[in-house]
């Protein structure tokens, strides 16, 4: 149960709605039990009165009014309880998703590098959805059940203490023993059901994302078989769960029936020492109605196994400590956005040798420096360290003369713009994809940015059914070409307008004409920025203030393009080769 503690703390914010939901559930339960109990006594008393002279003095109106009142109260209470409790639960789940995502974001890429996208999606959706069982199927039924038993026992003891305490003791015993018994019996299946549901999501997403490649290489059938296998396991768990739930309710009804027999036997000689009268019916129907107290509890702890398994899966993320921690306070600096690597070394957590080692170089404010080298030489690692994707193992990295560890996250993100070779386009409108860079930007500012990067035709609707900024770009921007996606990334950089610009091979995979167009955009629109240009293609390097050649994680040459060519060493050889 300790696994649920982080989530129970979130209940404080919604205590009023959750408490009101339990109160309405209790009042609804009282109206339901009162309806059946009072109706049973009223019918019996009316029948007896009709056979005696009491029919002239028997009050038919008052019990009838109470019966109608309980019926209306039961209907209104049930509706109100559903509205209030589900509204509070949905708000709670919303806060829980936000809470989970805030805990997840700082763990990327370190702690979650071994988790697959589908697994994270399952935790964010299915496992968090399972948390509603804590309130709706565990806390609320147990609290309402205890209060209901106490109230029913108190009312019945007012008529006959022995009979009231007997029924209360039986109900309380069932309330305590029943959930524990069925939790033990359903624990294993609940854990397997949660895990198999996650496995089904993972295998299905793998098949969907890689369908084309799997078909080309003849592996599609094998992956589809894995989906069927995971589906069969999940269906078996659900089959067992459904039958187990039915068994729990059937046994509870059987227990209620035997309790009814016992109560009839104890009350047969009369209630509270009196002669047998309609009060026997009151206790009999109260016993029958008491099953409504326990019916929700029959399946409450059956779901606890699934809930605890989901909680443990969420705790793997929530309770993990991030590899990179940002200070809350912003750092004061000289507003000269220089970048300095001082003896920087870094090894990836699963790496055997350093990705970069002993790197020393400086980018003066408003200067442009290109870092060139072959694939795997450590270029992108330098950029990731600068965005605090990871922290350096040795050495020091400074921005504007201040260690990067002193910069708050919001301050660092505001100071840096990244244009990568892969531009992520969300499944939304053109406007949605651009205001990510500047949420307060208006349509005029967005349109100007698109015009500057040569995407005016998107505003004319040539590829978006003439809907302009409201054009739906589709999953991954399927309606856009590779060059258009790169321009979207540059338009975001324009809107963000940070003083430091990081370019991570932004022309990779493009044809020469598009590459030249994008390089011209950089020359035109990023004047006065501190630029770090990562590339393995020796294009337009003569326009850079300096060039660094990196090999095997070490800077082997550093200087201007013309100076390095004049030395006729490694950089010169690469130019001759390419």
Order of alpha helices (4+ residues) and beta strands (2+ residues): alpha-alpha-alpha-alpha-alpha-alpha-alpha-alpha-alpha-alpha-alpha-beta-beta-beta-alpha-beta-beta-alpha-beta-alpha-alpha-alpha-alpha-beta-alpha-beta-beta-beta-alpha-alpha
